[in-house]
């Protein structure tokens, strides 16, 4: 298919922007780091802990330029993009340390600039500008829509909604859908009702009981100032296998609004933000998928494959930097590793590596560097051996959040407890097997019917306040070494 004129114009605009960015980078070395992840993966916590650790002297033994003292200081500077909200670092760090609460989830794009003054390995003094771009992973899952027609998206969405465990969640929407004819006259009220029920279905899929990840269009779940606009008032329809949309039909209206969604929402995000990234972190809350069962893990696998397909990846060259920048390093990070004993951290990495295996092979063929790590940007627990009868079990000590329940007890948010989280399997394939095998595995591992991980409050630091000691973490330094260590040599 020949490219559309609008696509050619878009490519020209992207190349012009890349040329301007390259000129600025030549005089002021800059890395644009994208941080994303699906709902509740911990994007805000990751960025806050990264900045706090670098600016307050965190313990980063694996981050070579920091551990060897070559980093003189890291400081915040005004961000360069006037039209993008600033990442609210100061409030987030106070929420973590003083209130001991987790910050609110990302619902929009934001940005922050960190300048790192360092000494090169040859002794020369230099500065690296790190522009951190925080955006919801749901927006990322919208990018494949740019290459799909309304008809293709509609058919795929309906097929997905009719499988397990989505079908019961989609029942009210499916019931209404059965009353609609795609070729009937366009009806605004029908479109509004269909869009609402479709959104309710997406929201139900995201609930922690099911932890589905593949949920485009992303803005349906976080509409912002577009709530109620025609660009967000469409839904899939049961379409005839052959034929075209009659003029003035419900089908034609839904298709027009689907295209408007791409023009108003998806393309500007791609052009103004996504296409400019150099490095990328994708945070994954794999533990929520474990809680919900193998269907959630398979859905997560499909979402991660879709995410990686969105990236224009490959080894960065002078030519690509001039005309079409590429993401040359991607880190997939399984978050909340502090909810498991360290003996299961390698297994958590193995499960995530299994989930992205096919996508990673494709990426590595382009020359891009890919890594997988289990981490906790803020470590909320400590490890201890706790007696249970005659046995001593490797356990976690932490303060469960208010309202968390375990063994019939409801916690008040102020009491430290010891929990035994169980072990993940040695073979990651065991996590992707059928429902019966998964439940049997969980029962044998944790002594109950499924994996359940308590949510803990952030740790109590000896010196309260954002200027106190850096937050404890697990492998945040390894993430930093992979993402920017090569830029600080």
BELMO-V654674 format. One record per run of one state. SS is the DSSP state (H for helix, E for strand, C for the rest). FROM is the first residue (numbers start at 1). LEN is the number of residues. If there is no record, write none. Layout:
BEGIN
ss->SS from->FROM len->LEN
ss->SS from->FROM len->LEN
END
This chain:
BEGIN
ss->C from->1 len->4
ss->H from->5 len->23
ss->C from->28 len->2
ss->E from->30 len->8
ss->C from->38 len->5
ss->H from->43 len->14
ss->C from->57 len->7
ss->H from->64 len->4
ss->C from->68 len->3
ss->E from->71 len->7
ss->C from->78 len->8
ss->E from->86 len->1
ss->C from->87 len->2
ss->H from->89 len->9
ss->C from->98 len->12
ss->E from->110 len->10
ss->C from->120 len->5
ss->E from->125 len->10
ss->C from->135 len->2
ss->H from->137 len->4
ss->C from->141 len->2
ss->H from->143 len->5
ss->C from->148 len->2
ss->H from->150 len->12
ss->C from->162 len->4
ss->H from->166 len->4
ss->C from->170 len->1
ss->H from->171 len->7
ss->C from->178 len->7
ss->E from->185 len->1
ss->C from->186 len->2
ss->H from->188 len->19
ss->C from->207 len->11
ss->H from->218 len->3
ss->C from->221 len->3
ss->H from->224 len->3
ss->C from->227 len->3
ss->H from->230 len->3
ss->C from->233 len->16
ss->E from->249 len->1
ss->H from->250 len->23
ss->C from->273 len->1
ss->H from->274 len->3
ss->C from->277 len->2
ss->E from->279 len->6
ss->C from->285 len->1
ss->H from->286 len->7
ss->C from->293 len->1
ss->H from->294 len->17
ss->C from->311 len->2
ss->E from->313 len->1
ss->C from->314 len->4
ss->H from->318 len->6
ss->C from->324 len->3
ss->E from->327 len->1
ss->C from->328 len->1
ss->E from->329 len->6
ss->C from->335 len->2
ss->H from->337 len->3
ss->C from->340 len->2
ss->H from->342 len->14
ss->C from->356 len->1
ss->H from->357 len->8
ss->C from->365 len->4
ss->E from->369 len->6
ss->C from->375 len->1
ss->E from->376 len->1
ss->C from->377 len->5
ss->E from->382 len->7
ss->C from->389 len->2
ss->E from->391 len->10
ss->C from->401 len->4
ss->E from->405 len->2
ss->C from->407 len->2
ss->E from->409 len->2
ss->C from->411 len->5
ss->E from->416 len->4
ss->C from->420 len->8
ss->H from->428 len->5
ss->C from->433 len->2
ss->H from->435 len->12
ss->C from->447 len->9
ss->E from->456 len->1
ss->C from->457 len->17
ss->E from->474 len->1
ss->C from->475 len->1
ss->H from->476 len->13
ss->C from->489 len->1
END
